[in-house]
């Protein structure tokens, strides 16, 4: 099996990994307004829009997957987090986190872009 390293040149998008602060609306639902997310880290990653068969495969893991983000391995990343970018203002909600080789080298994040 070929060794797959995440090359730094591939990780060109700066993301802010954010966690929700637990604030709820009056109805007990999570309040997703911008003020209720705390930035835990600044990380670099790649962004790939899914299409065709890739989209079909990704949606088996996370029904609403639209993008795949690859980052260097970081413990504690869960679907409770989201990624934001300063460059274009994207907000990506993480639906599934995978450590493909189980070697703690990289993570693949299946995400849905907030519109």
N, C-alpha and C positions, 0 to 999 in steps of 0.2 A: 504494500500500500504506500502510495506517495505521501511524503510529509508535506502538510499544508501549513505554511506560515502566513500570517497576516503581514503583508509588506506595508511599511509606513506610507509609501507613495499612493497606495490604494485608499488610505483613510484621509480623505480630503475635506470632509464636512465637519465643522465644529458643532458639537451638540452640547446642550445643557441637560443633564440627567436630573429630572425633577420628581419629587415625591409629594403626594397630596398631604396637606397638614391636618386632615381629619374634620375640617369644617363641614357642617351639614346645613341644608336648607330647612325651612320651617316644617317641611313634610318628611324630614329624616333622610333625604337623599343627599349624596355627595355633592357639595357645591364646587363646580369645576371652574369658577371664575378665576381669572389670572392671579388675583391676590392670594389664592389659597394653595399655591404650589411653591415649594421650597427647592432651590437648586442645591443638589448634593455634590455634583461634580461637573467639570468641563471635560469632555472626552472627544476623541476624534473617531470618525467612522466613515463608512461608505453608504451610499443610498442607491437603491435599485428599485425602480417601479416594476412591479410584477405584471406579467402578461401571459396569455395563452396557458400552456401546460404548467408553467411555474405557478401561476395564480391558482390554478385548480389544486395543485399539490399543497400550496401554502394554506389554502382555505380549508383543507382537511384538519389542519392544526388550529387555525383561528379563522372562524367563518367570515370575518370582515377584513382579512388581510389585503392590503393594497401595495405595501412596500416591504422590502427586506433591508435591514440595516445590519452591517457587520461592524463589530467593535472588538478591540482587544478584550480578553477575558477580564471580568470584574465581578467579584462575588457580590451577592445581594441584589442583583438586578431582577426584578419581577414584573408581572403584568400590572402591578400597582403603580409603576413608574410611567413617565412619559418622557419624550425627547422634544426639545424645542431648538430652533436655530435662530441665530440673530440675523444671518445673511438674508434669508427670504421669509422669515416669520412663520415657518412651518411648525405645526404641532403634530407629533406622531404619538398615538397611544399604543403602548406595547400590549400585544395580545398573547404572544408566545415567546419564550426564551429558550434557545437550544445551545448546548455546548456540543457541537457536532462530533468531535473525536473523543469527548470526555477526557481531554488532556489539559483543560484550563488554559488554552491558548487564545481562543476567540469565542465570541458569542454571536449567534444569528438571532436577530429580533424580528419577528413578524409584527408589522404595525399597520394601523389604520390612520390615515391622515385626517385630521379634523378640518372640516370645511366651514 
